[in-house]
Amino acid sequence: MRQTPRIAPRAPVLRRLAAATLLFASALAWSAQPAEWTPPPPMPDKYDWVQLSSGEWLKGRIKVMYRDSLEFDSDKLGLQTFDMVDVETIRSAQVVSVRATGDKVATGKLLLEDGQVKVLGDAPQEFRRSELLSVTAGVPKESNYWSGNVSVGGNVRSGNSDQTDVNVILSAKRRTVLDRITLDYLGNYSIADSVQSANNHRANAVWDRFVSEKLFLRPVFGQYFRDPFQNIDHRITAGTGAGYQLLNSPQMEWSVFAGPAYQYTRFTDVQPGTSSSEGSPALSAGTDFNTKMSSMLEFSYGYQFQLTNEAAGRYNHHMIGTFGLDLTDRLDLQISLIWNRTAKPRINADGTTPKSNDYQLVFGVGYDF
């Protein structure tokens, strides 16, 4: 019997066909993946865009870049703060003011990418990212430079005893790429059954001009203080000096300053034959410390003292430490401990001597503007 010959399968051909099919399917799947998204080129015309080191993009508006941190306002996420080490790219739609090392200042739209900073304006400039010091948002106009906080606390009681307590703390700051002006006010007023128990006011004005990232000159500063219960009708201090940023990070800032000053004091009530005023040269120094303890809790500390002659009190200081707890993007709860001291208070006309130390604990609700 004649047998039909068997045909062996062509295994190598089948394997090649399967591999080609698999390769074609992989190519189709790869081509279906979307390309990495970027904002519309060449620069956005409505929103500022920030790309994080994770590759994520956020749209919104740049508020400020300072101390190696970026404040960015998103419509959905609110005000966010990023460490600059986590920021890969910045592309601004708005005009910003940029400061770099070597006193370089530029105004225009900002493009930060690939380790370079480009400012696209009437006079375009370009420099290395490592030279970037600060960015201030907006067209250079006065309203863009100001920010601040006002805190108000109080107590009103009526009935068997009538009492009113009011505490106000105001801080405003004007900051440009080269200058910083700080204005502070602290006022306390208390009256019970028509008798005053507190009526003190303190106002400070400081102008700092940065000559490097950490070193700043303080061409002029001034302070006004009034507290009749410390036998101080008016006390005015004016001086000059310099300061240095010891710490300068997104989470913590610490600076110190010192300089010569002159202090004039007019006393409320003095003994007969004693001068009602005193002027004295002074050494003024102090420190300011701020830290972000968590996403909602901040702590700030300020301390300033003056060394004067003995007739003017020999030594006086003002210290304030404040905890701030965020309630909303604009509102926060503040608790402040205040300590004022005069080493040698002027004796009153009746022979009594005011106490050297005054302490105060203040609770208030603050509003950021």
C-alpha positions, 0 to 999 in steps of 0.5 A: 500500500502506498502511504501519503507522506507527512509534511512537518510543520514549519516551526521557525516560520510560525515563531517568526510570525508570532514575534512580528505580530507581538511587535506590531501590537506593542507598537500600536499600544505605544503609539496610543499613549498620549505624549507628555503634556505641556502648556501652549507654546511659546508662553501661556497667555492666561495662566502662570504654569508651574511644573514640579519635579514629579512632572505634574503641572499646575496653573494659577498665579505666581505670588512671590518667590523668596527665600528658596520657596515659591508661593503659587495661588491655584483656583482649585487648591488655594495658596500653595508653597513649594520648595524651589528644589521641587520646581522644575519649570516656571512659565508666567503669563503675567509680568514679574520683577526678577532679582538675581545676584550681582544686583541684576533686576529684570521685568517681563514674563518669566521662563525658568527651565533647564537650569536657565532663567529667561525674562522676556520683556522690553530688555530681555535678560538671561542668567543661570538658575543658581543666580535667581534670588527673588520674584515679585508678581505683577506689573511694577506698581505700588499695590503689588509690593504690599502684604500684611496681617491685622489681628483684633482681640477684645472683651466687653462686659456689662452688669455688676462691672463694666469693662472693655478690652481692645487689642490690635496688632497690625503688620504691613510689609512692602517688598521689592527685589532690593528693598523691604519696608516693615511697618508694625503697630501694637495697641492695648486699651482697657477700661473698667468702671470708667478707670483705665488700666491699660493704654499703650501704643507701639509703632515701628518703621524699618527700611532694609536694603539687601546688598546680597542674599543674606546681608542687608543694610538698615539705612533708617529705623524708627520706633514710637512708644507710649505707656503712661502706666510705665511713666512714659508719655512719649518715647521716640527711637531712631537709628541706623544699622545692618543685619544678616540672615542667619537662616533663610529657608522655606520653612525657617527664617532667622535674622539679626541686626544691630546699630547706633541710635538716639532715644528721646523720652518724655515722662508722664509724671516726675518729681519736682526738680527732675527733668521731664524729658531725657535724650540719650545715645543708644545701641539698638539690636535685636532678632526676628525669627519665623518658622512654619511648624506645620501646614497650618501652624506658624510661630514668629518671634521678635526681640529688640532692645536699646542700651541707653544712659541710666537717666533714660532707663539704662536698658529697655526691650520689647519681645513678642512671640506669636502662634498663628493657626490657619482657619481659612486662606485669609483668617487665622487664630493668633496667640501672642505673649508680650514682654516689655521691660525698662531696667530703671523706670523714672520715679513718679511724682508721688515717689512710687516707681513703676514696675520694670516688667509688663507681661501680656497674653493676647488672643485675637483673630487675624486677617491676611491682606 
